[in-house]
């Protein structure tokens, strides 16, 4: 008897969430350091094309349009264009755009990753 690993359990849960989706499918809305890299790996195992903004931190096509929209006078369309071509996305500042993503992709699913404040702070 083999017990499923945490990654296998997570992958099975995500597979259920993604059934029937097309286009952009999953936005992970938890802040960094709450399991976003694990979620990125699980979604890739399921065959999704993922965007983890923490991994693409120096890509000028990823973070600047998102931050310009959120904190400057950038356009929403430029921010949404960042996730165009991806099935899922995660990490900051994308978790702050969940309402806009919900309106643009109403069929998508949202996964909230959390951590206890003390544990989260110590992880940095």
N, C-alpha and C positions, 0 to 999 in steps of 0.2 A: 504494500500500500504506500503510495507516494503522496505526500502532502504538497499542495501547491505553494510555491514561493510567493512572497508579497508582490513581486513583479508579475507573476502569472495571474494573481487575483486582480491586480490593477488593470492588466491588459484585458481580462475577461469583462470587468466592469465597463471599461471604455468601449469595448466592442459592442456591448449592449447600448451604450449611449449613442454610438455612431451609426447604428442601423437606420437606414432610410434617409440618411443625410446626403446631400450633394452640394458641391461648392465648398465654401468655408464651413467647417464642421464644429470645431471645438476652440473656445477661448478659455484659457486658464487664467482666472482672475485673482489668484493669490499673489501676494507680493514676493519679491525675490527671497531666497533662502527658506522657502516653505515646501520644497519638494518639486520645484519646477523642472529641474534637470531630470529627475526620475520620471516625471510626467512626460517630458520630451522624449525620453528613451522608450517609454511604454507606447506612446502614440506612433513612434517610428516603427516599433515592432509590429504594430497593426497596419503598417503600410502608409501612414499619413505623411504628407510632406509638411514638416513642422518649421516654424520660425520661433527660435528662442532668442529674444533680443539681447540677453546677457552674453550669448555666444557671438553675436554680430555687433558687439558694442562699438567697434571702430568702423563699421560700414556706414559711409555717409548717406546711403540710400535707405537706411532703416531708422535709426533713432532721431535724426534731425527733423524729418517731417512730423513725427509723432510729438516730439517736444515743442516744435513750432506751433502745432495746433493747440496743444494743451496749455502752453505757457506763454505763447506769443500771439501772433496774428496769422498763423498758418491756416491753410484750408483743411476742412474735414476731408475733402476728396483726396488730397495729397496724403493725409494720414491713413485713410482706408486703402489707398493704392499700395501701401507698404505690405499689407496682408494679401493682396491680390496674388493669386497663383499658389497660395499655401492652403492647406486643409486645416491647419491649427496654428495657434500662436500663443506665446506666454512670456512672462517676465515684464519688468517695468520698462517703459511706462504704459504698456498695453493694458494692464489691469485697470488703468484709470479710464479706458475708453469703452468699458463694457456696454454702456447705454447706447453709444453710437453704433457699436458692432451689432447689438441686439436689433436695432432698427434696420441696419443695412442687410443683415443676415438673420431674419427671424427664425429660420429653421435650425440655426446653430445651437449647440449645447454649451453650457458654461460650467466650469469646475472651479469651485472655491477651495483653494489650498490655505490652510491656517497653521499657526504655531503659537504656542504660549509665548507671551511677550518676553519673558526672561530668557527662554531658550532661543528665541529668534534673535534677540540682541547679542547673546553670547556667540551665535553662529558667525557673526562678523568678526 
